[in-house]
Amino acid sequence: MHTKRRQKIRLDPEIYRTPDLPCFVTIATKGKQAIFSHQHLADNFVALLRTICKENNIPLYAYCIMPDHAHFLLTASETKGIIEFVREIKSRSTKIAWQHGYGGSIWQRSFYDHFLRQDEDCRMVANYIIHNPVRNGVVEHWEDYPFSGSLVYEL
């Protein structure tokens, strides 16, 4: 019997540890549960995100926490790569969710990533990310959405 092997979706691990190489990351909740529709949990997640980035000097160009997924535009720092960042944010946010009554894993197993090419403008991609709630009809103006922003740009 032939067993199906998981396809390798990651690039060379070294690229995920390269500072100054912007990466657009999307992580989804397990089963697309709308976990972050609970304001208190979303607030805690944003605070955790800011803490991890500041503790590790990770440039966070943009973030947007939607009810069932999260987008980040960031680069690795000298002390933490992108894969390690995603692993930490998933782990620590899961523990926060458990404190709010969730059980088990809250995140899908992997994550989607796209490293920006030289012809892609980092500020334009950041703008795209923070406008996600507008495109999804959640708010009319991105400024009205409390779970998106940047730790690098004045948007």
N, C-alpha and C positions, 0 to 999 in steps of 0.2 A: 504494500500500500504506500502510495506517495504522500508524504506529509508536506504541506505547504509551508515554506519558510517565509518569515517576515522580510519584506524588502527593506534594505538599508536606505533610510531617507535622509540621513545626516551627511553633511559635507565632511571634509577633513577636520578632525577635532581642533586642530590648531587655529583654524579660521574663527572659531567661537571664542578664542582667547586673545584675539587681535584687537588692541585698542584702536580707536578712531576709524572703525569700520562699522558704520551704522547698519543695524539689523531690525527689520520689522517683524515682531513676534506676535502671534495670536495663540492664546490658550483658551480652550473651551471647557466648560463644566461637564462633568460626567452626565450623559443622557440629556444634555442641553437644559439641565435644571436651571430655573431662574433664581439662583441663590442670591445674587446681588440685587434683586428687586427689594430686598430688605435693607432699608437705608442704613441701619446701624452696622450691619455686616459690610456693606459697601464702604462706609466711612472707615471702618477698621482696616479694610483691605487697602484703601488709599494711604492711610497712615503707615501701614506696614511697608507698602511699596516705597514710600518716601524714605522711611527709616533704612531699609536695606540698601537703597541707592546711595544715601548719604554715608552710611557706615563703610561702604565699599568704593566710594568715589566713582560710581557708575553714572555716566551722563545719560539722563532720561530726557530725550528730546520731546517725547509726547507719550501720553497714556490715556486710555479710555476704558473704563470699567462698565461694561454693559451687563444686563441681568444674567446672561448665560455665557459670557466670554469676556476676555480682556485683550486689549491691544497695547503693545509697547513699541516705541522706537528708541533704541538704546545702543550703546557700544559696550564692549567689555572694558574693564579697568585693568590696572596692573595687578590687582589682587583677586579679581573674580571674573570668570568667563561667563558667557551668555547661558550655556547649559547649566552651569552651577547656579547662576542667578535664578533661572526658571525652576530648578529643583528646590532651591531655598524658598522662593515665593510660594510654590505649591505646598510644600511641607508646612511652613509656618501659618499659611492662611487656612489650611485644613484644620490645624489645631484650634484656630480661632472659630472656625465654623462648628467644630465639635462643642465648643463652649456655648454655642447658640442652638444646640439641639440636633445638629446634623450628625450622622454616623457614617463611618466608612470613608471611602475616597470621594472627594467632591470634584476632582479634575479628570479629564480624559488622560489617557496614558501618555501621549506625546504632545507635541506642539508644532505649529506651523512657523517656519521662518523664511524670510526673504532678505538677503543682504543687498543693500542698495548698490546699484551700478554707478559708475562715475557720472553718467548722464542724468541720474536721478537726484533731484534737489532735496536735501534733508528737510528743509523748512516746508517745502510743499507736501512732503509725505506726512510731516507732523501736523500740518493743517488738515490733511485728509483724515487723519486719525481722530483729531478732536471734533471733527464734524460728523462722526459716525452717528451720534444721537439725533442729529438733524435729518440725515439721510433715512434713518429708521422711524422718523415721525414722532420721536419722544419729546423733543423740544423744537421751538422755532429758531432759536439762536443758541449756538454752542455755549455761550457764556452762561446760559441758564442751567446748564447741566453740571452738577457739583462733582461728578466723578471723572473728570477729564482735565488735562492740563499739561504743563511742561515744567521740568526742573531746570531747563536750560534757556528756553526762549521766553521773551515777553510776548505773549500772544494776545 
